[in-house]
Amino acid sequence: MSSPLRRSPARAAAQVPSGGDVRRPASRTRDLALVAVFAALVAALALTPALPTGPVGVPVTLQTLGLMLCGAVLGPWRGALAALVYLLMGLAGLPVFAGGAAGPAVLAGPSAGFLLAYPAGALVTGALARAGARRRATGAGLVAGCLLGGVAVVYAGGVPGMALAGGLTLQEAAWASLRYVPGDLVKLVVAVVVASAVHRASPRLLLGR
């Protein structure tokens, strides 16, 4: 008589959690690679020629497009981690911020609030994009995610930073930030188009698989 404590290999395998419940080493390696690639993408987009907007303004670059893509393509946690890695790279001294700026000194400038909001913005973007994908409404999720995470959350952090650095009231800083909205809406459209194409080719990516 076989012991009740012994299980056949087939039975033991059946009780092992599926790949959706356990992140295998290969999956974790892929996740880290994606995080590194997208952190580098944000850095590359930040180094595109910037459009100055005045003495207390924030230069217009494509780095917010990179932020939107982090969340819209990678989902919430990997997207937020990519944005955080980008932020830490710059604060550590790598010239990856707009205009080649680097180091903790940027936290005293008008861009500080925008930069510090990037991980939260990518997290919200990815969460809404993933929620849309799970409801078979990927396009709507991407639009909502980029609008609320890539624009609203980032502005919620950026406007107070502009006010503090520029000696403005919150209302004055909010009015000043409106100059960035048209460009950010164009970036939103680009991010949605690019992310939609990626998810058509790899529909499991946004779901973290």
Backbone bond lengths (Angstrom), bond angles and torsions (degrees), N, CA, C in turn:
res aa  C-N    CA-C-N  psi(-1)  N-CA   C-N-CA  omega(-1)  CA-C   N-CA-C  phi
1 M - - - 1.477 - - 1.530 108.27 -
2 S 1.320 116.30 132.97 1.453 119.14 -178.79 1.511 109.64 -80.00
3 S 1.330 115.93 150.60 1.452 120.63 -179.70 1.512 109.88 -70.99
4 P 1.383 118.03 141.11 1.458 119.91 177.79 1.513 111.93 -66.83
5 L 1.370 116.59 -15.73 1.455 118.63 -179.09 1.509 112.55 -82.78
6 R 1.349 115.70 -14.38 1.452 119.20 -179.09 1.522 109.62 -89.72
7 R 1.337 115.31 138.86 1.459 119.78 179.33 1.518 109.04 -123.38
8 S 1.286 115.54 144.40 1.455 119.45 177.18 1.520 109.23 -69.02
9 P 1.336 118.40 156.21 1.472 120.30 178.63 1.517 112.51 -56.66
10 A 1.339 117.73 -39.73 1.460 120.65 -179.43 1.513 110.56 -64.32
11 R 1.348 115.01 -40.42 1.460 118.44 -178.57 1.523 110.30 -68.71
12 A 1.329 115.84 -40.91 1.464 119.22 178.93 1.520 111.17 -63.21
13 A 1.319 116.11 -40.36 1.465 119.67 -179.87 1.509 110.76 -64.80
14 A 1.333 116.99 -34.92 1.453 120.48 -178.49 1.513 111.54 -66.60
15 Q 1.376 116.98 -23.81 1.441 119.94 -178.05 1.522 112.65 -93.08
16 V 1.318 117.62 -2.42 1.459 120.87 176.45 1.515 108.85 -76.20
17 P 1.360 119.75 131.48 1.451 121.10 179.97 1.514 111.55 -57.71
18 S 1.309 116.00 147.89 1.456 121.48 179.81 1.514 110.74 -68.71
19 G 1.332 115.47 167.25 1.453 120.41 -178.89 1.511 113.22 -61.50
20 G 1.363 117.25 -22.26 1.448 119.21 178.41 1.515 112.45 -72.65
21 D 1.349 118.00 -17.34 1.452 121.31 -177.24 1.527 112.36 -100.46
22 V 1.328 117.63 -24.76 1.451 121.90 -177.14 1.529 108.54 -123.78
23 R 1.327 116.45 128.72 1.455 120.35 177.62 1.520 108.47 -85.17
24 R 1.323 116.98 111.56 1.451 121.65 179.44 1.527 109.82 -72.73
25 P 1.341 116.92 159.11 1.467 118.86 -179.95 1.520 113.27 -54.09
26 A 1.337 117.49 -39.33 1.464 119.88 179.62 1.518 110.98 -63.18
27 S 1.344 117.06 -38.34 1.457 120.47 178.97 1.515 110.73 -67.46
28 R 1.334 117.08 -40.54 1.456 119.81 178.74 1.524 110.90 -64.87
29 T 1.311 116.76 -38.78 1.460 120.39 177.43 1.523 110.56 -62.88
30 R 1.334 115.88 -43.22 1.464 119.23 177.66 1.525 111.00 -62.77
31 D 1.329 116.68 -41.43 1.458 120.38 178.94 1.524 111.23 -59.39
32 L 1.329 116.69 -45.97 1.459 120.70 -179.81 1.526 111.27 -64.06
33 A 1.328 116.07 -37.75 1.468 119.55 178.06 1.528 110.69 -64.58
34 L 1.332 116.70 -42.50 1.464 120.38 178.95 1.522 111.00 -64.20
35 V 1.326 116.56 -41.10 1.462 120.55 178.33 1.523 109.96 -60.45
36 A 1.329 117.03 -45.27 1.461 120.80 -179.51 1.521 111.62 -64.08
37 V 1.323 116.73 -42.26 1.463 120.77 -179.36 1.523 110.66 -63.35
38 F 1.323 117.31 -43.29 1.461 119.10 -176.72 1.523 111.85 -76.25
39 A 1.328 118.22 -29.78 1.464 119.40 172.21 1.532 109.92 -62.85
40 A 1.330 116.06 -41.11 1.459 120.44 177.53 1.528 111.15 -66.62
41 L 1.341 116.50 -34.82 1.464 119.89 178.35 1.525 110.89 -63.99
42 V 1.327 117.32 -44.21 1.470 120.01 177.82 1.525 109.96 -60.68
43 A 1.324 116.05 -42.70 1.460 119.93 179.21 1.525 111.58 -61.48
44 A 1.333 116.75 -42.95 1.465 120.32 179.84 1.525 111.22 -64.48
45 L 1.324 116.70 -41.24 1.463 120.07 179.65 1.527 111.39 -68.84
46 A 1.332 116.72 -32.44 1.462 120.22 178.61 1.524 111.66 -67.04
47 L 1.330 116.74 -25.35 1.459 120.43 -176.61 1.523 113.21 -90.87
48 T 1.339 116.67 4.57 1.465 118.77 171.82 1.522 108.52 -65.84
49 P 1.327 118.09 154.51 1.468 119.49 -179.18 1.527 111.59 -52.93
50 A 1.331 115.24 129.42 1.466 120.81 -176.05 1.520 110.96 -91.90
51 L 1.324 114.84 149.80 1.462 121.44 176.24 1.521 107.59 -101.58
52 P 1.346 119.12 111.15 1.470 120.26 -178.64 1.521 111.22 -67.47
53 T 1.334 116.06 150.38 1.466 120.37 -177.50 1.514 112.67 -129.44
54 G 1.326 118.09 22.82 1.460 119.82 177.59 1.515 112.04 112.09
55 P 1.345 116.89 172.98 1.462 121.07 -174.00 1.520 114.88 -64.77
56 V 1.333 118.74 -31.35 1.470 119.84 179.94 1.521 111.10 -111.28
57 G 1.318 116.08 10.49 1.452 118.96 -178.49 1.520 112.36 -88.67
58 V 1.321 115.38 171.17 1.457 122.30 177.53 1.519 107.46 -104.84
59 P 1.326 119.90 126.70 1.463 120.57 -178.81 1.519 111.56 -61.14
60 V 1.321 115.54 141.94 1.461 120.88 -178.07 1.518 108.97 -87.13
61 T 1.324 116.68 119.85 1.461 122.32 175.90 1.526 108.37 -132.53
62 L 1.332 115.57 -173.11 1.461 120.58 179.86 1.517 112.66 -97.53
63 Q 1.338 118.53 9.84 1.455 118.55 -174.54 1.527 112.50 -67.03
64 T 1.336 117.84 -28.04 1.467 117.71 176.42 1.526 111.18 -69.45
65 L 1.325 116.94 -26.59 1.459 119.55 172.04 1.527 109.54 -62.61
66 G 1.334 116.30 -43.39 1.461 119.94 176.98 1.509 112.28 -61.78
67 L 1.321 116.30 -39.84 1.466 120.45 177.52 1.521 110.88 -60.18
68 M 1.336 117.13 -47.62 1.459 120.59 179.13 1.520 111.16 -59.69
69 L 1.336 116.09 -41.34 1.463 119.63 -179.64 1.527 111.69 -66.07
70 C 1.328 117.30 -33.79 1.475 119.86 178.01 1.523 110.10 -55.75
71 G 1.328 116.39 -52.96 1.458 119.65 -178.69 1.507 113.07 -73.57
72 A 1.333 116.94 -42.28 1.461 120.90 -174.46 1.521 112.65 -67.95
73 V 1.320 117.44 -30.08 1.468 121.09 -179.01 1.530 111.51 -94.92
74 L 1.326 117.18 -45.14 1.460 120.78 -171.90 1.519 114.31 -91.31
75 G 1.330 118.59 -14.91 1.448 119.90 -174.34 1.512 110.94 89.72
76 P 1.343 117.82 -179.01 1.465 120.55 -169.74 1.518 115.99 -65.56
77 W 1.329 118.41 -54.12 1.461 119.44 -170.17 1.516 112.36 -77.08
78 R 1.320 118.09 -43.79 1.459 119.17 177.46 1.526 110.03 -67.00
79 G 1.332 117.15 -37.96 1.456 120.03 178.41 1.518 112.09 -63.94
80 A 1.338 116.73 -44.69 1.463 120.23 178.58 1.516 110.93 -64.18
81 L 1.329 116.89 -38.36 1.466 120.33 179.66 1.521 110.69 -66.44
82 A 1.332 117.62 -39.75 1.463 120.67 177.42 1.525 110.77 -61.69
83 A 1.348 116.63 -43.51 1.460 120.22 178.34 1.527 110.89 -64.98
84 L 1.333 116.86 -38.06 1.462 120.38 179.20 1.528 110.74 -67.27
85 V 1.334 117.07 -41.54 1.466 120.32 178.05 1.524 110.03 -60.97
86 Y 1.325 116.98 -43.06 1.467 120.68 177.04 1.532 110.54 -58.62
87 L 1.332 116.37 -46.84 1.457 120.57 -179.15 1.530 111.23 -61.74
88 L 1.323 116.84 -43.99 1.464 120.61 -179.55 1.526 111.66 -67.12
89 M 1.326 116.53 -34.65 1.468 119.77 176.26 1.528 110.06 -58.80
90 G 1.315 115.77 -47.17 1.457 119.52 -179.34 1.514 113.11 -66.49
91 L 1.322 116.94 -43.02 1.459 120.18 -179.69 1.523 111.58 -67.26
92 A 1.335 116.31 -26.50 1.464 120.43 178.60 1.529 112.37 -77.06
93 G 1.326 117.26 -9.21 1.457 119.61 176.26 1.509 116.20 117.81
94 L 1.331 118.22 -3.59 1.460 119.37 176.40 1.522 109.48 -76.36
95 P 1.330 118.65 135.84 1.475 121.19 -175.02 1.529 112.13 -78.64
96 V 1.325 116.42 69.14 1.467 120.67 -175.32 1.524 113.40 -111.63
97 F 1.331 117.04 0.80 1.453 119.22 176.25 1.530 109.90 -87.75
98 A 1.308 117.05 171.16 1.467 121.66 -177.52 1.524 110.76 -53.58
99 G 1.334 115.56 133.56 1.453 120.58 179.39 1.507 113.90 74.11
100 G 1.338 118.04 12.13 1.455 120.96 -179.09 1.517 113.79 79.03
101 A 1.331 117.33 14.63 1.470 120.57 178.95 1.527 109.74 -68.71
102 A 1.319 115.23 156.41 1.463 119.90 -178.84 1.512 109.27 -161.05
103 G 1.335 115.16 163.13 1.450 120.76 173.94 1.514 113.79 89.84
104 P 1.326 116.93 167.08 1.464 121.64 -178.07 1.523 114.18 -61.87
105 A 1.343 117.52 -17.51 1.467 119.90 -178.53 1.520 112.31 -60.75
106 V 1.338 117.91 -24.33 1.461 119.42 -179.49 1.525 111.27 -65.21
107 L 1.340 116.77 -20.51 1.462 119.76 -179.51 1.525 112.26 -70.89
108 A 1.323 116.46 -11.10 1.461 120.46 175.79 1.521 111.81 -94.90
109 G 1.332 117.29 -2.12 1.456 121.31 -176.88 1.512 112.69 -98.63
110 P 1.324 116.75 175.53 1.465 121.16 -177.01 1.519 114.35 -68.70
111 S 1.341 117.12 -16.36 1.471 120.11 -179.73 1.522 112.95 -84.49
112 A 1.336 117.59 -8.50 1.460 120.78 -169.46 1.523 112.79 -57.36
113 G 1.318 117.55 -47.22 1.460 120.20 -177.50 1.515 112.56 -63.48
114 F 1.333 116.10 -38.79 1.460 119.86 177.67 1.532 110.29 -62.52
115 L 1.335 115.63 -47.97 1.461 119.83 -177.73 1.527 111.97 -62.00
116 L 1.323 116.66 -45.25 1.455 120.30 -177.87 1.524 112.29 -66.40
117 A 1.328 116.84 -22.05 1.469 120.55 179.44 1.526 112.58 -84.67
118 Y 1.320 117.81 -7.06 1.464 119.72 -174.75 1.531 113.85 -59.25
119 P 1.332 120.40 -48.69 1.471 117.81 179.93 1.519 113.15 -59.50
120 A 1.338 117.12 -42.30 1.468 119.82 178.20 1.527 110.67 -65.20
121 G 1.332 116.87 -38.95 1.460 119.92 178.52 1.514 112.19 -62.85
122 A 1.338 116.86 -42.54 1.466 120.24 178.08 1.522 110.93 -66.72
123 L 1.328 117.27 -37.05 1.458 121.31 178.92 1.525 110.92 -62.06
124 V 1.325 117.43 -47.59 1.465 121.17 179.94 1.526 110.57 -66.55
125 T 1.324 116.73 -42.22 1.467 120.28 177.73 1.521 110.42 -57.07
126 G 1.320 116.28 -49.25 1.460 120.62 -178.22 1.511 113.03 -66.32
127 A 1.340 117.32 -38.07 1.464 120.39 -179.29 1.521 111.13 -64.29
128 L 1.314 116.96 -43.56 1.468 120.03 -179.72 1.529 111.16 -71.95
129 A 1.333 116.38 -36.95 1.467 119.42 177.40 1.518 110.46 -63.91
130 R 1.326 117.48 -42.82 1.458 120.92 179.44 1.539 110.84 -66.82
131 A 1.329 116.52 -40.45 1.462 118.99 178.13 1.523 110.92 -60.88
132 G 1.337 116.78 -39.85 1.458 119.90 176.83 1.510 112.37 -64.51
133 A 1.340 116.78 -41.01 1.465 120.47 179.82 1.524 110.94 -63.54
134 R 1.317 117.32 -39.04 1.469 120.13 -179.78 1.522 112.07 -68.31
135 R 1.325 116.54 -22.87 1.470 121.13 177.81 1.526 112.11 -99.09
136 R 1.329 114.91 14.12 1.467 121.28 -178.63 1.527 111.49 57.03
137 A 1.312 115.14 37.00 1.467 121.85 176.37 1.533 107.62 -133.23
138 T 1.326 115.39 56.77 1.461 120.37 -173.40 1.519 111.88 -60.31
139 G 1.328 117.43 -43.21 1.462 120.37 -178.65 1.519 111.87 -60.79
140 A 1.333 116.82 -46.48 1.466 120.42 179.75 1.521 110.58 -63.74
141 G 1.340 117.16 -39.67 1.457 120.35 178.22 1.517 112.45 -64.13
142 L 1.326 116.61 -38.72 1.457 120.25 178.72 1.521 111.65 -65.96
143 V 1.334 116.58 -43.09 1.462 120.08 179.35 1.524 110.43 -63.72
144 A 1.335 116.05 -48.08 1.466 119.99 -179.83 1.521 110.86 -62.41
145 G 1.329 116.64 -41.90 1.456 120.11 -179.28 1.515 112.55 -63.71
146 C 1.333 116.86 -47.83 1.459 120.17 -179.22 1.523 111.65 -65.91
147 L 1.336 116.54 -35.30 1.469 119.59 -179.10 1.523 111.27 -71.36
148 L 1.329 116.51 -47.85 1.461 119.57 -176.18 1.532 112.20 -80.79
149 G 1.346 116.38 -41.97 1.462 118.78 -179.20 1.515 113.15 -82.80
150 G 1.342 115.55 -50.32 1.454 119.90 -174.80 1.512 114.76 -76.17
151 V 1.333 117.42 -19.48 1.466 120.70 179.85 1.530 110.60 -115.96
152 A 1.336 118.16 -62.92 1.464 120.94 -172.06 1.531 112.36 -62.56
153 V 1.336 117.22 -49.12 1.468 119.55 -178.71 1.528 110.95 -63.85
154 V 1.316 116.71 -42.06 1.461 120.38 -178.75 1.536 110.55 -65.77
155 Y 1.317 117.20 -39.75 1.461 119.72 178.06 1.526 110.68 -69.27
156 A 1.322 116.99 -33.79 1.464 119.73 178.70 1.518 111.44 -61.86
157 G 1.337 116.67 -31.81 1.459 120.08 174.25 1.509 112.86 -86.29
158 G 1.324 116.58 -33.12 1.452 120.56 -173.85 1.507 115.42 -76.13
159 V 1.334 117.10 -38.20 1.467 119.95 -177.18 1.533 111.65 -62.51
160 P 1.333 119.87 -48.06 1.476 118.23 176.06 1.538 112.88 -60.03
161 G 1.330 116.79 -35.53 1.458 119.58 177.35 1.516 112.06 -64.17
162 M 1.337 116.35 -41.74 1.465 119.86 176.34 1.521 111.07 -62.16
163 A 1.338 116.14 -42.41 1.462 120.47 -179.19 1.522 110.75 -61.85
164 L 1.336 115.82 -45.01 1.466 120.19 -177.59 1.516 111.58 -66.58
165 A 1.332 116.62 -45.34 1.467 120.12 -176.78 1.522 112.62 -72.71
166 G 1.324 116.46 -31.93 1.456 119.65 -175.44 1.513 115.26 -99.96
167 G 1.320 117.30 3.18 1.459 119.67 -178.72 1.517 112.74 65.30
168 L 1.339 116.75 35.61 1.458 122.36 -178.11 1.518 109.94 -107.05
169 T 1.324 115.91 160.95 1.450 119.47 168.32 1.528 107.88 -77.80
170 L 1.336 116.42 162.80 1.463 119.25 177.92 1.520 111.16 -58.99
171 Q 1.329 116.83 -38.75 1.469 119.97 -179.95 1.520 110.78 -64.31
172 E 1.333 116.60 -43.46 1.466 119.82 178.99 1.529 110.90 -63.71
173 A 1.327 116.13 -41.55 1.460 119.20 179.14 1.521 111.00 -66.41
174 A 1.332 117.11 -37.66 1.463 120.24 178.36 1.519 110.91 -63.37
175 W 1.323 116.33 -43.44 1.461 119.22 177.98 1.523 110.63 -64.04
176 A 1.327 116.79 -40.15 1.465 120.38 179.92 1.521 111.34 -64.51
177 S 1.332 116.85 -33.91 1.473 120.32 -177.57 1.520 112.43 -72.51
178 L 1.332 117.55 -15.22 1.468 119.35 -178.55 1.524 112.20 -62.62
179 R 1.321 116.50 -21.20 1.475 119.17 -179.83 1.532 111.39 -65.19
180 Y 1.341 116.57 -21.68 1.461 120.24 -178.07 1.529 113.00 -86.84
181 V 1.326 117.18 -16.45 1.468 120.36 -171.18 1.529 112.80 -61.14
182 P 1.351 120.14 -48.72 1.478 118.47 -179.56 1.530 112.94 -55.81
183 G 1.324 116.57 -44.73 1.468 119.33 179.34 1.515 111.95 -64.01
184 D 1.331 117.25 -38.94 1.466 119.71 179.88 1.524 111.65 -68.29
185 L 1.312 117.08 -31.67 1.465 119.11 176.48 1.530 111.16 -69.26
186 V 1.336 116.72 -35.48 1.468 119.63 174.37 1.526 109.81 -64.14
187 K 1.333 116.68 -43.67 1.466 120.41 177.79 1.525 110.69 -61.77
188 L 1.315 117.18 -37.14 1.468 121.36 177.57 1.522 110.29 -58.52
189 V 1.318 116.78 -46.85 1.462 120.36 -179.76 1.529 110.56 -61.21
190 V 1.333 115.95 -44.50 1.462 119.61 179.40 1.525 110.75 -62.26
191 A 1.334 116.92 -43.61 1.464 120.58 -179.35 1.519 111.25 -62.59
192 V 1.326 117.50 -41.44 1.458 120.48 -179.87 1.522 111.03 -65.73
193 V 1.325 116.61 -41.96 1.471 120.32 179.50 1.529 110.30 -63.28
194 V 1.329 116.69 -47.10 1.466 120.40 -178.36 1.523 110.63 -65.55
195 A 1.336 116.96 -46.83 1.470 120.04 -178.47 1.522 111.44 -64.51
196 S 1.322 117.54 -37.75 1.464 120.76 178.42 1.523 110.80 -62.03
197 A 1.329 116.27 -41.34 1.463 119.97 178.28 1.525 111.06 -64.73
198 V 1.327 116.57 -40.83 1.469 120.31 178.54 1.523 110.52 -62.34
199 H 1.322 117.27 -42.91 1.464 120.08 -175.75 1.523 112.72 -75.90
200 R 1.317 116.87 -23.73 1.468 118.01 171.68 1.522 110.22 -67.44
201 A 1.325 115.73 -36.70 1.467 119.71 179.87 1.528 111.79 -78.99
202 S 1.336 116.78 -32.50 1.474 121.01 -177.57 1.531 108.90 -137.45
203 P 1.317 118.16 76.42 1.474 120.78 -172.74 1.518 114.42 -65.59
204 R 1.327 118.98 -17.08 1.458 120.78 -178.41 1.524 112.87 -87.30
205 L 1.332 117.14 -10.88 1.461 120.63 -174.60 1.520 111.97 -63.60
206 L 1.318 117.75 -45.86 1.459 121.65 -177.68 1.512 112.49 -65.05
207 L 1.344 115.97 -26.42 1.457 120.15 -179.77 1.521 112.35 -85.18
208 G 1.332 116.52 4.04 1.457 120.10 176.59 1.497 114.51 77.83
209 R 1.333 117.23 27.47 1.472 120.77 -177.37 1.516 111.33 -112.63
